[in-house]
Each structure stands twice: as structure tokens, then as C-alpha cells.
Amino acid sequence: MVKRDFIDTCSFSKDEMQYLAELGIKIKATINHGYYPSLLKGKSLGMIFDQVSTRTRCSAETAMTELGGHALYLAPGQIQLGENGHEGLADTSHALGDLVDIIGVRTASHEDIVEIAQNSPAPVVNFMSDNDHPTQALGDLITIKEFLPQGKKLSDVKLVFVGDATQITVSALFLCAQMGMHFVQYGPRSKWVPSAVYDKAKKLAQENGGTITLSDDEKVLEDADFLYTDVWYGLYEQELDKEEYMKIFYPKYQVNDDLLAKTKNSSVKFMHCLPANRGEEVTASVLDGKNSIIWQQAANKKTAMRAVFTYLLKDRLNNDGQEALQNLLA
């Protein structure tokens, strides 16, 4: 039994991501009909959070509960880890991996998540690091599939990400590249994704029939199926103050009604990972408008969590879990 982790958006193959999306949709449909399959009965999730979280933490915790499992929230200062603790990352990871069945980690350091995965006997899921957010990517794939334009396949989809190159931009970039979709980052040149990230994504896109475009020309907005944005203030210790980032991005890259109209697609869907700064990267008229699917997108974080936990633990399920999975897939 080989342990698998979900550390990067590209940790799973294209076929596996398709399977995970469909698995999540099936579990959601079952629950929406009033039946909660005991897929994770007796299983425990250890959640290490070094950063604040609303949607990711609640999605992970409720996903485990709904499927019969249990989640433990391990905040800074509550376990013997870090500067004020008495144990190194490797030893904590090994001990925790023996005590729980799966581990989720949100931290500013992607390297820390890699080290935890290397030392934990239990599967590890990246709940967001400084350069990727794979569970967000899977949730976004599920949302895109649910709102796929009529007559289109995933390979026909054009997603335009407006603004800064955050870890959400990177996860969306790699998702599109892996699934053969067409990704555009529309933003100032100084805020495009790094060249190493672009080169890796471009190669992946070429292998899967997708395309990657970086541009500051508003013409790239035309024919977008999905418009996506994130906050402008940067990441963790690289955060900018409001005056700085407003000078860089406002008003050209604010998603407002005028920018939406430049897609020339009245059915374009608006996405945002949330939280949003209303009046900055997006206006309230778009966020709350008829093209917005942000609340469905946010809810699909739980859809993604259910699928990821079930998939990573599929070879470790007890008899009840195995039976529930067989019934679900029948």
C-alpha cells in the first residue's frame, strides 16, 4: 500500500483529477438526497493551521464529520511544534502520522509541507502554502464542470485570471494546463507568474492540448467563459500596503461591470476564492451579480475535501467505508 499525498495541484494525473471531481459530485448528490455515506467511519484528520482560515478549515472539518470521521484542529501553540515548542517538524510529522489517518496543513512555507509529507506515515494534504492551493484547484474544477457552458467540453474552456499572481493564480494555472483548458493571466507585467512557473505550466498545457497566455492587453478578455480574481495585497511577508497595490492594479484590473462587458460574453461566470475586498479587486455589482458563482464555488471546497480524503484513504477504509464506497460507485 503506497501512501499518496496531495501537495501540489499537479500531484494527481489528469485522469485522477477527473475521477476526483466526479467522486466529489457523486458524494454531494448523495448527501443532498439525505444520505450520508459512512466512507470515513473511524478515521481522523489532523489539521495543522499556521494561518487563519474560514472556508478551508470549515470545509475540511465538516467533510470529515459528514462522512463519519473526526477532525482535530491543531493551532499554533497547541502542539509541541515550532519556535515555542520542543519538537522538530520531522518528529512531529512522524508522531502525528501514527496517531491520525490523514493530515492537512496550511502554512506559509511550501517546503514545510513537503517535509511533513516526507516524514508522515499518513497521507498529507496541502490546505494552502505560499505557492499553491491544490484543494482550491479541485474545488474550482468541480465548479467549472457544474457551470460548463452548454455544448462545450473542458478542453474548450477559456479561463481568464485578472490581477496579481497569487498562489490561487498558480493553482488555477496548473489546473487549466493539466486539464487541457485555456488559461490567461490578465495583469501588469510586473505581477505575472514567475518564469519558472510559466515554463512548467506551458509544457504541461502543450502535453494536454491547452494554452497559457500572459498579457496586459484587454483584448485577451474576449470570449472568456470564466473570469477569476483574487486579492491584490500579495502573500504573507511580501504583502503590500493598500496605497501601493492600488497604484499597481486600480482601476485597469478591477473586475467591474465594464470589464465584464469586455469579455463580449453575457454568460461569462465570475469566480473568486474569497475573502474579497469589495471595491478593490472586484465591485459589489459583480460579486453579487447574476454572473457570479462565488457561493457555489466556496461550497465546493467541501465537495473537494470529501473526494480527496476518500481517495487518499481508499485502501485504508474499514469494512463500513469500503461498502459505502462500493455502493457509491455502483
C-alpha positions in Angstrom: 0.0 0.0 0.0 1.7 3.1 -1.3 1.0 6.4 0.5 -0.2 9.3 -1.7 -0.2 13.0 -0.8 -1.9 16.0 -2.4 0.7 18.7 -2.0 0.7 20.3 -5.5 -2.2 20.9 -7.9 -0.3 18.5 -10.2 0.1 15.7 -7.6 -2.6 13.8 -9.4 -2.8 12.9 -13.1 -5.4 14.4 -15.4 -7.5 11.2 -15.2 -7.2 11.2 -11.4 -8.4 14.8 -11.2 -11.4 13.9 -13.4 -12.1 11.0 -11.2 -11.8 13.1 -8.0 -14.2 15.7 -9.4 -16.8 13.1 -10.4 -16.4 11.4 -7.0 -17.0 14.7 -5.2 -20.1 15.4 -7.3 -21.5 11.9 -6.6 -20.9 12.3 -2.8 -22.5 15.7 -2.9 -25.6 14.4 -4.7 -25.9 11.5 -2.3 -25.8 13.9 0.7 -28.2 16.3 -1.0 -30.7 13.5 -1.2 -30.4 13.0 2.6 -28.0 10.0 2.8 -24.5 10.5 4.4 -22.3 7.6 3.3 -20.0 6.3 6.1 -16.9 6.5 3.9 -14.6 7.7 6.6 -16.1 6.0 9.6 -13.5 5.7 12.4 -10.9 7.9 10.5 -9.3 11.0 12.0 -7.9 14.1 10.3 -5.2 16.2 12.0 -5.3 19.8 10.8 -2.2 21.9 11.3 -3.1 25.6 10.8 -0.3 28.1 10.9 -2.5 30.7 9.1 -6.1 31.8 9.7 -8.8 30.1 7.6 -12.5 30.2 7.2 -13.6 28.2 4.2 -10.7 25.7 4.1 -10.9 24.8 7.8 -14.7 24.6 7.9 -14.8 22.6 4.7 -12.3 20.0 5.9 -13.8 19.6 9.4 -17.4 19.3 8.2 -16.4 17.0 5.3 -14.8 14.5 7.8 -17.9 14.7 10.1 -20.4 14.2 7.3 -18.6 11.1 6.2 -18.3 9.6 9.6 -14.8 10.7 10.6 -13.4 13.2 13.1 -11.1 16.3 12.7 -8.7 17.7 15.2 -7.8 21.4 14.9 -4.1 21.9 15.8 -3.4 25.6 16.0 -0.1 27.3 16.8 0.8 26.8 20.5 -1.5 23.8 20.9 1.1 21.2 19.8 4.8 20.9 20.6 5.9 22.3 17.2 7.7 25.4 16.1 9.7 28.1 17.8 7.9 27.8 21.1 7.6 24.0 21.0 10.0 21.3 22.0 9.9 19.1 18.8 11.1 19.5 15.3 9.0 19.2 12.2 10.1 15.8 11.2 9.5 14.1 14.6 6.1 15.8 15.0 5.1 14.7 11.5 6.1 11.1 12.2 4.3 11.0 15.5 1.2 12.7 14.2 1.1 10.4 11.2 1.0 7.4 13.5 -1.9 8.9 15.6 -4.2 10.1 12.8 -5.2 8.7 9.5 -4.6 11.8 7.3 -3.0 15.3 7.9 -4.0 18.7 6.4 -1.6 21.6 6.6 -1.9 25.3 6.0 1.3 27.2 6.4 3.3 30.0 4.7 6.1 27.5 3.8 5.6 25.0 1.0 8.9 23.4 2.0 7.4 22.6 5.4 4.5 20.8 3.9 6.9 18.7 1.7 8.9 17.9 4.9 5.8 16.9 6.7 4.8 14.6 3.9 8.2 13.0 3.7 8.1 12.1 7.4 4.4 11.3 8.0 3.2 7.7 7.6 -0.3 9.2 6.9 -1.3 11.0 3.7 -0.7 14.8 3.7 -3.0 17.4 2.0 -1.8 20.9 1.3 -4.5 23.3 2.7 -2.6 26.2 1.1 1.0 27.2 1.1 2.9 30.2 -0.2 2.9 28.9 -3.8 -0.1 26.5 -4.3 -3.6 25.7 -3.1 -4.5 22.3 -4.6 -7.8 21.7 -2.8 -8.9 25.1 -4.1 -8.0 23.9 -7.6 -10.0 20.7 -7.3 -13.0 22.7 -5.9 -12.6 25.0 -8.9 -12.6 22.1 -11.3 -15.8 20.8 -9.8 -17.4 24.3 -10.1 -16.3 24.7 -13.7 -17.7 21.3 -14.6 -21.0 22.2 -12.9 -21.2 25.5 -14.8 -19.7 24.3 -18.1 -21.1 26.3 -21.0 -23.7 24.4 -23.0 -22.1 22.5 -25.8 -18.6 22.9 -24.5 -16.1 20.4 -23.2 -13.4 21.2 -20.6 -10.9 21.4 -23.4 -12.9 24.3 -24.9 -12.9 26.4 -21.7 -11.2 29.7 -21.5 -10.4 31.0 -18.0 -9.1 34.5 -17.6 -7.4 35.3 -14.2 -7.4 39.0 -13.6 -4.8 40.7 -11.4 -2.0 39.5 -9.2 0.0 36.3 -9.3 -1.0 34.8 -6.0 -1.0 31.1 -5.1 -4.6 31.0 -6.3 -3.4 32.2 -9.7 -0.8 29.4 -9.7 -3.2 26.7 -8.7 -5.7 27.8 -11.4 -2.9 28.0 -14.0 -1.7 24.4 -13.3 -5.3 23.2 -13.2 -6.0 24.6 -16.7 -2.7 23.3 -18.0 -3.3 19.8 -16.6 -6.9 19.6 -17.8 -6.2 21.0 -21.3 -8.1 24.2 -20.8 -7.1 27.7 -22.0 -5.6 29.9 -19.3 -5.0 33.7 -19.4 -3.5 35.9 -16.8 -4.5 39.5 -17.5 -2.4 41.7 -15.3 0.6 44.1 -15.2 3.8 42.5 -16.4 5.5 43.0 -13.1 2.8 40.8 -11.5 2.8 37.9 -13.9 3.5 34.4 -12.6 7.3 33.7 -12.3 9.0 32.4 -15.5 9.8 29.0 -13.9 6.1 28.5 -13.1 5.1 29.7 -16.6 7.6 27.3 -18.3 6.4 24.3 -16.3 2.7 25.1 -16.9 3.3 25.8 -20.6 4.9 22.4 -21.1 2.1 20.7 -19.2 -0.5 22.6 -21.3 1.2 21.5 -24.5 1.0 17.9 -23.4 -2.7 18.2 -22.7 -3.9 20.4 -25.6 -4.3 23.6 -23.5 -2.7 27.0 -23.9 -1.2 29.6 -21.5 -1.2 33.3 -22.1 0.2 36.2 -20.0 -0.9 39.7 -21.2 -1.7 43.2 -20.1 -3.9 43.7 -23.3 -7.6 43.8 -22.5 -8.4 42.1 -25.8 -7.5 38.8 -24.0 -10.7 39.1 -22.0 -12.8 38.4 -25.1 -14.7 35.1 -25.2 -13.8 34.2 -21.7 -16.0 31.5 -20.2 -14.8 32.2 -16.6 -13.4 35.3 -15.1 -11.4 34.8 -11.9 -9.7 37.2 -9.5 -8.1 37.3 -6.1 -6.9 39.9 -3.6 -4.2 42.3 -4.7 -2.2 42.7 -1.5 0.3 39.9 -2.1 1.4 36.9 0.0 2.4 36.8 3.7 5.7 38.6 4.3 5.6 40.1 0.8 2.2 41.8 1.4 1.9 45.3 0.1 0.0 48.2 1.7 -3.2 49.4 0.2 -1.7 52.6 -1.4 1.0 50.5 -3.1 -1.3 47.9 -4.6 -4.0 50.3 -5.6 -1.4 52.2 -7.7 -0.4 49.0 -9.5 -3.8 47.4 -10.2 -6.5 50.1 -10.0 -8.6 50.9 -12.0 -7.5 48.8 -15.0 -7.6 45.4 -13.4 -10.7 45.8 -11.2 -13.4 43.4 -12.2 -16.3 45.6 -12.6 -19.3 45.7 -15.0 -17.2 47.4 -17.7 -14.5 44.8 -17.5 -17.1 42.0 -17.6 -18.6 43.5 -20.7 -15.2 43.4 -22.4 -15.5 39.6 -22.5 -18.3 40.0 -25.1 -19.9 37.0 -23.4 -23.1 37.8 -21.5 -23.0 34.4 -19.8 -19.4 34.6 -18.5 -19.1 33.3 -15.0 -17.3 35.2 -12.2 -15.1 33.3 -9.7 -13.3 34.4 -6.6 -11.6 32.2 -4.0 -12.7 34.6 -1.2 -12.4 36.5 1.0 -12.9 39.5 -1.3 -12.2 43.2 -0.8 -15.3 44.8 -2.2 -14.5 47.9 -4.2 -10.9 46.9 -4.7 -10.2 43.9 -7.0 -14.0 43.5 -7.6 -17.1 45.6 -7.3 -20.1 44.6 -5.3 -22.2 44.7 -8.5 -20.1 41.9 -10.0 -19.6 39.9 -6.8 -23.4 39.9 -6.1 -24.5 40.0 -9.7 -26.1 37.4 -12.0 -22.8 36.2 -13.4 -21.3 35.5 -10.0 -20.9 31.8 -8.9 -18.7 32.6 -5.8 -21.0 31.0 -3.3 -21.3 27.8 -5.3 -17.5 27.9 -5.7 -17.0 28.3 -2.0 -19.3 25.4 -1.1 -17.4 23.2 -3.5 -14.4 23.4 -1.2 -16.2 20.9 0.9 -17.1 18.8 -2.2 -13.4 18.7 -3.0 -12.4 17.8 0.6 -14.8 14.9 0.7 -13.3 13.5 -2.5 -9.7 14.0 -1.6 -10.0 12.4 1.8 -11.9 9.4 0.4 -9.5 8.9 -2.4 -6.3 9.1 -0.3 -7.7 6.7 2.3 -9.5 4.3 -0.1 -7.0 1.5 0.6 -7.3 2.1 4.4 -11.0 2.2 4.8 -12.7 -0.1 7.3 -15.4 -2.5 6.2 -18.2 0.1 6.5 -16.2 2.5 4.5 -15.4 0.0 1.8 -19.0 -1.0 1.5 -20.1 2.7 1.3 -17.6 3.4 -1.5 -18.7 0.3 -3.5 -22.3 1.4 -3.2 -21.5 4.9 -4.2 -19.6 3.8 -7.3 -22.1 1.1 -8.3 
